[in-house]
Amino acid sequence: MDTQRFVLFLIFATSLLFLWDAWQKEQYPATQAPTTAVQGTEKQAGADTAETPVPGDQLASSVPQRGATAENGAPVRAAGKLESGEKITVKTDMVLAEIDTAGGDIRRLELLHQPSKEDKNKPFALLESDPERVYIAQSGLIGEGLPTHKTRFTAEPGAYELAAGQDKIQIRLSAPEADGIQVTKIYTFHRGSYLIDVSFEVANQRNAAIQPFSYFQMLRDSQPPVGSFFMVPTYTGAALYTEEEKFKKIEFSALDKGNASYPKNADNGWIAMLQQYFLAAWLPKDKLAREYYAKRLGENEYTAGVIVPVGQIEPGSSATVTVPLYAGPEEQSKLASIAPGLDLVVDYGWLTVIGAPLFWLLSLFHSWTGNWGVAIILLTMSVKLAFFPLSAAGYRSMAKLRLVTPKLQRLREQHGNDRQRLHQAMMDFYKTEKINPMGGCLPILVQIPVFISLYWVLLSSVELRYASFALWIEDLSAPDPYYVLPVIMGISMFLQQRLSPPATDPIQARVMQIMPLAFSVFFFFFPAGLVLYSLVNNVLSIAQQWQITRMIEGSAANTSKQKKAN
């Protein structure tokens, strides 16, 4: 690589790594090797006399499809085909939920402490069911005559609200009695928590024992959350965790193709639907046999859930099965305590080993300052300090190259279009001058994985959502509304380019001149937190590079004066 291509190569390599990393985060789940089911789970649950039902056979047919079209030819969305019953509203200190007696589903869930992206004065709705978006939590029982998510339940009418001094509130929904079986569906909301316990009480008044199964699922479309932008890709889709297979994404595209691979049977783990900053996850108790499933139900409609046994219920007896639902923000400091592996939904991809410590350090700085913007600045400064020796080595090499650029230009003019002789002459020149042509690139390239992981940390942290910094920056997760930071970032890139060795090739010189403007366009769409990190990093790099360049050039000038004096 000739010396004039150092900066161009660095920018190109960084861009390629960013694109490859984004592709890896989206694609790697589909490339996992097929897994084998955990054996013997039915027997552990006391279900050795009945085979676990296949969700695709018993559930898919009962979920609303989108295959139909309206009179105008437009697809009929699932929300329009979901039956409606009485609405039960539940308010706690954390959420405002709406339960529909038609199916007993949670049709809407607003997070009271998370502002909406469209209007920060309104709470963010994680679950909702309307013509524009479908994302709901459903549950039911599998067995003849047992209630499903299409059964119409009854409940005490009115609104429920967690009163002062109460730790929890329960909503009981009764299913119609079917041939001696009475089922009650119970929602339990807790104070200070995004966890909702979903239970089924099954009373058997028949003359024979029954052995029902319960299922808990999310139904949603594949639309990314409001505010997403294709230039800053984030994952929207299903995910699953087991102790054996660990964290696995189940992409909608893999479900479309029918080649999704994930563990079906286990006695631990959870299944979830993920989007940027938020998730909804079913969390069955450990050591309880379960079957996971994920399916494409129709055009732009998917479900992911889990089947767990209720157990054998003798005549005159009853049994209860409970599976908690977590529906809330991806708060990394709390997820791990809710369920094993749940913190992995904040996914840094192949750079998790670097990203996790960086977020810990970012949180530490925030605990000191109380400002996420200041925490980003301190984190960037810490990373730059850690890599100071490497950066210095690279900048010293680039400063030396600046000094010999006129000589390299004369070599180009001397050898003209003879590329082979020019290359040999340049290698001899580097050897004589004791300059490593790769010295400016390699030290900086080593740092790229760290900066990419820091990029994902800032992009994935719900803590930055609506976190203000200063002045006009009121949301570090959204683009700068006045584009001040991106403009300053472009100026800093231009200044940094001026400190780099000038390109002697005319085409390379033109490309390098366009680079600051071209890359500035990307920063106009990036969240302000990411631009702030990039800007601080660039300013520190410019300061370090300028000081080293000044020292090298000053030393060279003094040496030249001494030679002339002698």
N, C-alpha and C positions, 0 to 999 in steps of 0.2 A: 504494500500500500504506500503510495507516495505521500509526502508530508502535507501537501495541500488538501488532502482528502480527509484529514483527521476529524475535523468537526462534522463534516457531512456524513462520514461513516458513523460517528457517535450518535447523531440524531436519527439516522436511518435504523441503526441497531436498536436504539431505545424504542422507536415506534414499532418496529417489528416485534419486540418482546412484549410490548403492551398489547398488541393485537393477538399474539400467540397466547398470552396469558388469559385474555378475555375469551378466546376460543376454547381454551382448556377448561375454563370455569363453566362454559356452556356445554361442552361436549364430553368431558371425561366420564360422566355416569353411564353414557350409552356404550362405552367401550369396555366396561367391566366384564370380567368373565362370568358366565352363567353360574348361579349359586344353587346349592342343593338345599332342600327343605330340612328343617330340624325335625328329626324323627321322634315319635313317641309322645308328642304333646297331647294328643287326644286322651291317651291313657292317664296322663298326669292329671287331667281335669275330670276324670271319671267318665269320660265319653267313649269308653272302649266298646260300647254296644251300638254306637251310632257314628257314622262317618260325618266329618265336618262338611257342611254345605258349601258348594261352590258359589261364590258371590256373583259370578258372571251369569249363572243360570237362574238364580233366585232373586237377585236384586236389580239387574240391569233392565229387565222388562218392566219393573214397576217405577222406574225413574223417568220423569218427563223427558221426552226427546225433542230434538230440534229439526227433525227431518221434514216436518210439514212447512208449507209456505202460506203466506197470507194471500188475499185476493190480488194484491198488487205484485205478487211474485217474490216479495221479500221473505227471508226466513223468519219463522215464528220463534221467538226466544223462549227459553224455558220459563222465565219469570212469568210470562203471560199464560203459561199452561199449568203452573202450580195452582192448586186449589187454594182458596182463601176461606178462612174461618174467622173466629173471633180473635182479636189481637189482645195479647196480655203484655203490658209493659212492666219492666222491672228496673228500678233505679237503685244503684249503690253509690258509694263514694268514688267508684272507679269506672263503672260502665252504665250505659242505658241500653237495655236489651228489649227486643220485641219477639215474643213467642207467638206463633200462629197455632191455633187449636187444630187446624187442618194439617195433620202429620205431627204436631207437637214440635215443629222445627224452630230453631233460632233463625229468624228471617232477617234480623237486623241487630247489629251490635256496635254501638258508638263508644269510643274510648274517650272519656271525659277529660283526661289530662293530655290528650294528643290532638292538637288543632288540625282542622281540615286543610288540605293543600290549596283548595280554592278560596277558602275564607277562614282565616285564623281565629275568628270569633265563634266559629262553630266546631263542635267535636268531630274528629275523624271517624268515619264509618268503616270498620274493617269488614263486617259481614253486612250484606244488603241484597235485596231482591227487587229489582225493578227492570224496566225494558232495556236499560243500558248496561246493566251489570248484574251477574248472578254469582253469589258467593254465600252459601248458607251451610249450617251444621244440621245434619239429619241423623236420626237413630231409630231403631226398631227391633223387633224380634223376628226370628225365623222359625217357622213351625205352623202347622195347619191351624187356622183360626186366630193366630196371634197378631197383635197390632204391628203395623209397619209405619213407615214415614208417610203413608197415604191414608192412614186411619184418622178419623175425626174424633178427637179427644174432647172431653168436657172439663171445665175448671171453674172455680169461683171467679165471677167476672170482676173487672176493675183493675186498678193499677197497684203494683206492689212497690214499696220503697223501704230501704233499710233504715230503720229508725235509730236515733241516737242511743247508744248503749248496746245495740244489737251487733253480734259478730257475724251472723249469717241470716239469710232469709230463704225460705223454701216455697216453691211453686209446685203444686201437685196437680197432675193431669190424669184423668181417669179414662181408660179405654172401655168401649162397650163390652159387657161380659159375653164370652163366647164359650158355650158348652162347658160351663163349670170352671172356667179360668178367668180370674180377675187380674188385670194388669194396671198398675199405676206408674206413670212416668213422673220422675221427680227431678226438678232442677234446684240445686243449692248454690247460691251466690254468697261469696265471702267478703268481709270487709278488708279493704286494703290489698285486694288480690284480683288478678285477671283469670284465676282458676274458677271454673264452673263444674261442679260435680253433676253428672248426668246418670241417673239411676233408673232401674226398672225393678219394681216389686211384683213378683208373680205368685199369686195364690192359687193352688190347685185343689179344686173341689170335685175333681173327677174320681172315678173308682180305680184308675190306673195311674202309674207314675208317668211323668212327662220329662223330657230332656230338651228344653229349648236352647237356642243360641241367640245372642244379641249381636247387633252390628252398629257401628258408629262411623259416620263418614262425613266428608266435606264434598259438596257439589259446587263447582265453580266453572267459569269460562276461563279462557286463556289470556284475556286482556291484561296487559301490564298495568300497574297502578297509575293513577293520574299524576302527571308531572314527569313521567319517564321519558328519556330521550335516547334515540338509537345510538348516538355517539358515546353515551355513557351506559353501557349495557349492564343490567342487573338480572338476577335469576328470578323468574316467576314459574312456579311449578310445584310438584309434589316432592317429598323427601321422606326417607325412612331411616331409622337407626335400630340396630341390634348389636348386642355385645360381640357377636361372632363376625358380622359383616361390617360393623361400624356405620359411618354416615354414608348414605347413598342418595343421590338425586334420581328422581323418576321424571324425566322430561316429558312434556306434552308431545313433543315431536316423536319421541320413542313410542309413546302410547298410540300415536297416529299410525306408525309403521308396524305396530304389533311386536316390537323387538325389545320392549323394556325388560330389564333383568333386575330382580331384587329378591330377597329372601321371602318366601311365602309363609312359612311356619316358624314360630319361635315361642319362647316363654318369657320374653323380655322385650324392651324397646318401645318405640312409638312411631306414629306416622303423622305427617303434617302437610299442609299447603303453605308455601313460602312466597313472599314478595318482598321487595325492598323495604326494610325496616320493621316488617310485621310478619306474624305467622299465626296459624290456627293449628293446634296439634292435639290428637287424642293420645292419652297417656295411661294405658292399662297398667294395673299393678304387676310388679315383677313376679315371676314364678307362676303366672297364670297363662295357660295355653291360649294361643291366639293365631289367627290367620290374617295376614295382610293382603290387601288387594288394591289395585289401581287400574282404572279402565277409561277408555274413550267411549262415551255414551252416544255421542252424536257430533254433528258439526260444531266445533268450538265449545264442547261441553265435556267435562271430565269429572271423575269421582275418585277419591282415595279414602280408604277406611280400613277398619279392622273388625274381625268377627271374634267374639269371645264366648265361651260356654257359660250358661247360667248354672248348669249342674243339674243333676237328677232331683226332681221334686216329687216326693211321695204324696199319695192322696191325703188331703187334709193338712198339708204342709205348705210353706211358702219359702221363697228364696229371693235374694236381692243381688243384682249385679250393678257395679258402679264403675264408670270410666270417666276420669276428669278430662275436661276440655280446657286447654290454655289458648286463649285468644287475646293477643296483646302485642306490645312492642318487643323487639329483640334486644332487651336490656341485658348486655353480656354479663354484668355482675350478678344477675339474679337467675338466669336461665339454668345454670349448672346445678343450683340447689333445688330446682323444681323437678328435674328428671335427669338421669345420667345421659350425657351426650347432647342434651338440648342446646347447650351453648355452641355446638358445632353448626347450627343453622346460620350463624354469622360466619360466612365462609370466605376465607382468604385463599382458597384453592391450594395450589402446590407451594405457596409461600406462607402457609399457616404457621410454620415453625418460627418465622420472622415476624409475621403480622401480630400474633398474639402478644408477644412481649412489647411490641410497639404500642398496642392499645393500652396495655397495663401502664406503660410510662405516660401515655397521653392522659389517662384517667388520674394518675398521680399528680401531674401538673395542674389538671383542672381542680383537684381537691385543694391545691395550694392557692390558686388564683381565683377560682369561681367563674372563669371566663374561658370558653372552649377555644376562642380565637387566640387568646394569649397562650393557651396550652399548646395549640398547633405551632405557634412561633417558637416556644421553648423546646418542643419536640424536634422541630426542624433544626434548631441550633445544636441540640444534643447529638443528632445524627451527623451533622456536618463536623462537629468537634471530634466524634469518634473516627471519622474518615479523614481528618485533617492531614495526617502524614501521607496517605495515598493521594489525596487531591494535590498536595504540594508537589509531590513527585511528578504528577502529570502536568501541572502548570509550569514547573521548571523546564520540562522537556519542550512544552509549547513555546515558552519564552525564548529558548535557545533557537528554536526553529524560526521564530520571527526575525532573529538577527541574521540568519543565513539565507533568508528568502531572496534577497537580491542576487546572491551567488547562484541559487537554484534557478532563478529566472534566466541568468546568463547561460547556464547549462542547457536550458530548454531552447534558447535562441541559437546556441552553438550547434546542437545536434538536430535541430529542425524536426522532421517527421520520422527520423530513425528511432523508433521506440526502443529497440533492443539496445542500441548504443547509449541512449539516454538513460535507460534503466541501470545499465552497468556503471555509467558515470556517476549517477546519483548514489548508488551503493558504495562506490569508492569514496565519494565525497563524505557520506555519513561516517564511514570508517575513519577517514582522516580527521574529521571534526569531532569524533567520539560522541556521536548523537545516535540514539536509538529511535528510528522513525515510528515505532509503536509505543514509545514512552508516554506520549500524550493520551493515548487511547486506553491502554490496558488498565491503569489505575482507576480510571473513571468507570470503565465497563464493569469492574468488580462491584461497584456500588449500585448498579442498576437494579438488581433484585431487591435490595433494601428499599429503594425509592418506589418501586412498583408495589411492594407490599404495603408501604405507607399510603400509597394511592388507594388501595383497596380498603385499608383501615378507615380512612376518611370517608370513603364512598359508602361503607356498610354500617357506619355507626349511627344508630337512631338517636343517640345522645346529641348529635349535631343538628337534628331536625328542629327548626325554629329556634336554634341557639343563636343569640345575637353576639356580635363582636364589638363594634363601635360605630358611631355615626350612622351612615346609611346601611350598613350591613346588619340586617335584622334576622337573617336566616342563612346560616353557613351551609345548609344543604341545598340551597337554591342559587341560581346564577346571580351575579352582581346586577342589581336592577338598573344601575347607571353605567355599567361596563367600565368603571374606573380601574378596578384591579386588572382586568384583561389588557387594557390599554397600557398600564404601567408595566405589565408583564412583557408585552411586545417591545416596549422601549428598552427594558432590561436585557432582552434577548439580542437586540440590536447592539447595545453597548458591549455585551459579552462577545459578540461576533467581532467587534473592532479590536478586541484584545487577542483574538486568535490569529494564528499565522495566515496571512492573506493568500488566497488561491492564485496561482500563477496561470492556471488554465482558464481561458475566457468563459467557457461554458460553466465550469465549476464556480467561478466568481459570480455569474449571474444567478445560479441556483442558490448560492449562499446569501445573496442579497434578498431573495424572495422568501427565504426560510422564516425570518421573524414574522413577516406579515401572514404567511400561510399558517404557521402554528398559532398565531394570535387568534385566528378565527375559531379554532377549537376551544380556546379558553373562554370565549364569549358564551359558550353553552355549558361549561363545567360549573359544578357547585362552587360557591365562593370559598368554601373551606379548602378545596383542592387548589384553587388559584392562589389563595393566600399561602399555602404550603409551597407551591412552585415559585411564587414571587420571592418569598423569604429565602428559599434555597438559592435562587438566582442571584439575589443581592449579596448574600454571603459569598457565593462563588466568585462574583465580580470583584468584591473587595479583596479576597485572597489572591485571585489571579492578577489583579492590578498591582498589589504589593510585591508579589514575586516577580512579575514582569519588570517593574521599576527597579528592583534590586539587581536582576540579571543584566538589564540594559545598562544600569549605572556601573556595575562591575566591568562590563565589556568596554564602556567608554573610558574608564580609568586605565584599563589595560592598554587600550589603543593609545592614550596620551603618553603612557610610560614608554611604549615602544618608539613613538615618535621622538620623545625626549632623548632616548638613548641613540 
